[in-house]
Amino acid sequence: MLSSSNARLAAARRLTRRAARREAGRFLAEGAQAVREALAADAVLELFATAAALGRHPELTAAASEISDKDAVALSETVTPQGLVAVCRIPETTVADLLATRPRLLVVLVEPNDPGNLGTIIRTADAAGADGVILDGGVDPYNGKCVRSSAGSLFHLPVLECAAEDLLSGSAHIGMRALATSGEGTRDLDELIDGGTLTNPTVWIFGNEARGLPSSVMESAGEVVRIPIHGRAESLNLAAAAAITLYASARAQRDPAN
């Protein structure tokens, strides 16, 4: 069993802080699902597990270093630590690399402030077949809560950081249409679906949960789109809005008739 003063364990503990993650180019992934996906993506640099976790997950922990329950708590950002934590590398993919693949569906989030929401949107983008998620400010995608909420999808598609206007400029050069979301949008999502707009390569842009999108970003988008609300709800949760729009695009782009 590793000592609590072990240098590798001490370095891992520092990764619970954003600044340390950025400096090291590493982050922590906790739990069997996240570790399984990290291993499949060849992203794991080091693996720590308690005796209980070693017993529960022998298929994942052959190369793990055993740690105490107390040290597992120090590596965790959850109330009930799972005792299985991987140190993973932060990918070095760039926006230029992503655009060079000629993506058909991208997600841009401007200053999201809820890591759980962000992780859910990354998971939804993955499920809808999006090619990448781009963040302009906001919470760290490698925050423990975000990593958990993504349920492994963080290892399936690029999650990059870039100013929204720069991303939109680059995506326009490869023929992608940018659609900003707002309750005050001039176009209705149903209109875009019926008109065939969503068959085109698309960048969906979402704003902060409380403030929405800044005017400069909406002006850079091709259109501002609202999701129709047929009941009495005032608005939709950010993650719900992302799911609705991304699946609308996924369906349109995969329809054999298109």
Helices and strands as residue ranges (DSSP letters): H 7-14, H 18-24, E 26-30, H 32-40, E 44-49, H 51-56, E 65-66, H 69-75, E 84-89, H 95-100, E 105-110, H 115-127, E 132-136, H 144-149, G 153-155, E 159-161, H 164-173, E 177-181, E 187-188, H 189-195, G 197-199, E 202-206, H 215-220, E 223-226, H 238-254
